[in-house]
Each structure stands twice: as C-alpha cells, then as structure tokens.
Amino acid sequence: MSQSINLPRVDDFLQELATIQQTGSKRIALLGSRHVPITHQNLIEIMSYALVLEGNRLITSGATGTNFAAIRGALRADPSLLTVILPQSLERQPRESRDQLEQVMHLVENPENDTLSLAEASTICNQEIISRCQQLICFAFHDSSILLNTCKEAEEQRKIVTLFYFD
C-alpha cells in the first residue's frame, strides 16, 4: 500500500530560500496577542525598532499588546516604514490605541467591517496583512485560534513564518 506524501515543490523551496537570503529590506508583518506582559512588550518594541532601523517595512494591526509595542518601536525608528492596517475604523479602536494610531503615516482603516465582530474583522485584516508581507512574525498563546490560523495561511502562501508562544 503506497502513501502519498506532500513534498514542497522545488520552485517554492527556491523562493523561500531566496527570501531568507535576501540582504535588502523586507516587508515584515508583526502580529500577536493583545494580552502581553509588559516585559514581553518591551522586547517586541525593541525588535520592531531594530527591524525598521535595518530598513525593513513593518506591517501590523492596531490592537493593544503586541501590535501596540510593534508600532511604538517602529515609530521611534522610522515612521515612514510602518504600515498599520486596522480591522475596523479608527473610531472602533480603544482610546489608548487611537492616540498612538493618529501618529501613523500609513494607516489603513476598514470601516466596512464595523458591523462585523472583532474576531471576524481581525481575520479579514490579518489576511490582508499577510498578502502584503514576505515574512510573518507572530506572538501567540497555544489557544490563539485567529493568530494560529493566520500563521497557517501565511505558510500556505509560502511566507516565512516565525511563531513565538507566550505559554
């Protein structure tokens, strides 16, 4: 009895290898949980700061926690290299996020998703974010279903995915 094994195609492998070896700037998406300890937020901020200082374009969403820290770091490094895509309109964001988001030069709102639940709007938003990036860095818990599904979709699109777990 033979088994079917899904092997990656050679051209997919070569494309991924080229992306890893690319020395120039990349489009990197950084997403993660809203519920992040302050020490982890500081590390995420430092990482996003360093990524942007290296000339990478950073794409994230507007939530509190991980994304808030990523935005803070990118704004310190070079605001022109940051794009924030919101799952809904700016008015639907928490007050503490809105103050920071008003400083973002490249802000994409999705008011057409205001009638959806935040989970539905976030799923759509994350799909848009991964369509724009070459690499995804994600911070999640093992039960963060939306984020884990986003990572799976990014892998299916042959993006480089780095997933960090908080638990």
LINGILIN-V27857 format. One record per residue. RES is the residue in three letters. PSI is psi in whole degrees, -180 to 180 (NA if undefined). OMEGA is omega in radians with two decimals (none if undefined). Layout:
res: {RES,RES}
psi: {PSI,PSI}
omega: {OMEGA,OMEGA}
This chain:
res: {MET,SER,GLN,SER,ILE,ASN,LEU,PRO,ARG,VAL,ASP,ASP,PHE,LEU,GLN,GLU,LEU,ALA,THR,ILE,GLN,GLN,THR,GLY,SER,LYS,ARG,ILE,ALA,LEU,LEU,GLY,SER,ARG,HIS,VAL,PRO,ILE,THR,HIS,GLN,ASN,LEU,ILE,GLU,ILE,MET,SER,TYR,ALA,LEU,VAL,LEU,GLU,GLY,ASN,ARG,LEU,ILE,THR,SER,GLY,ALA,THR,GLY,THR,ASN,PHE,ALA,ALA,ILE,ARG,GLY,ALA,LEU,ARG,ALA,ASP,PRO,SER,LEU,LEU,THR,VAL,ILE,LEU,PRO,GLN,SER,LEU,GLU,ARG,GLN,PRO,ARG,GLU,SER,ARG,ASP,GLN,LEU,GLU,GLN,VAL,MET,HIS,LEU,VAL,GLU,ASN,PRO,GLU,ASN,ASP,THR,LEU,SER,LEU,ALA,GLU,ALA,SER,THR,ILE,CYS,ASN,GLN,GLU,ILE,ILE,SER,ARG,CYS,GLN,GLN,LEU,ILE,CYS,PHE,ALA,PHE,HIS,ASP,SER,SER,ILE,LEU,LEU,ASN,THR,CYS,LYS,GLU,ALA,GLU,GLU,GLN,ARG,LYS,ILE,VAL,THR,LEU,PHE,TYR,PHE,ASP}
psi: {123,147,145,127,129,105,146,146,151,-42,-32,-43,-45,-37,-44,-42,-42,-39,-43,-40,-10,126,-17,-171,152,164,108,125,136,115,161,-179,153,-26,86,130,150,-36,-38,-38,-39,-41,-40,-41,-45,-42,-46,-38,-50,-42,-43,-39,-32,-2,6,148,128,132,130,-176,-176,13,167,176,-125,-52,-37,-45,-40,-43,-45,-45,-43,-39,-36,-36,-56,98,-24,-14,12,132,129,124,117,145,-24,-163,163,-36,-25,-4,151,149,-46,-30,-39,-42,-44,-42,-28,-15,-9,126,-43,84,125,118,155,68,-20,-15,5,-26,-10,162,159,-37,-45,-45,-39,-39,-47,-44,-46,-35,-41,-42,-47,-25,-21,-8,166,-27,144,128,125,137,119,169,162,-19,16,78,-41,-46,-41,-37,-37,-43,-42,-44,-40,-42,-40,-27,11,36,154,127,126,118,122,135,137,-22,NA}
omega: {-3.12,3.09,3.08,3.12,3.10,3.10,3.11,3.10,-3.10,-3.12,3.05,3.13,-3.13,3.10,3.13,3.11,3.12,3.13,3.13,-3.07,-3.11,-3.12,3.12,-3.11,3.13,2.99,-3.05,3.04,3.10,-3.11,3.08,-3.07,3.05,-3.03,-3.02,3.07,-3.08,3.12,3.09,3.10,3.11,3.11,3.12,3.11,3.13,3.13,-3.13,3.07,-3.12,3.13,-3.12,3.08,3.12,3.09,3.12,3.02,-3.11,3.11,3.12,3.08,-2.98,-3.07,3.04,3.10,-3.07,-3.05,3.10,3.12,3.12,3.13,-3.12,3.13,-3.13,3.11,3.11,-3.06,-3.13,-3.09,-3.11,-3.13,-3.12,2.99,3.10,3.11,-3.11,3.09,-3.13,3.14,3.11,-3.13,-3.13,-3.12,3.09,-3.10,-3.11,3.08,-3.10,3.13,3.13,-3.08,3.11,3.10,-3.05,-3.13,-3.08,-3.09,3.14,3.09,3.09,-3.09,3.11,3.12,-3.11,-3.13,3.13,3.00,3.12,3.12,3.13,-3.13,3.13,3.10,3.12,3.14,-3.14,3.08,3.10,-3.13,-3.11,3.08,-3.09,-3.03,3.00,-3.06,3.10,2.99,-3.03,3.08,-3.02,2.95,-3.14,3.12,3.11,-2.97,-3.13,-3.14,3.14,3.05,3.09,3.10,3.13,3.12,3.12,3.10,3.11,3.09,3.10,3.02,3.02,-3.10,3.03,-3.05,3.07,3.11,3.07,-3.10,none}
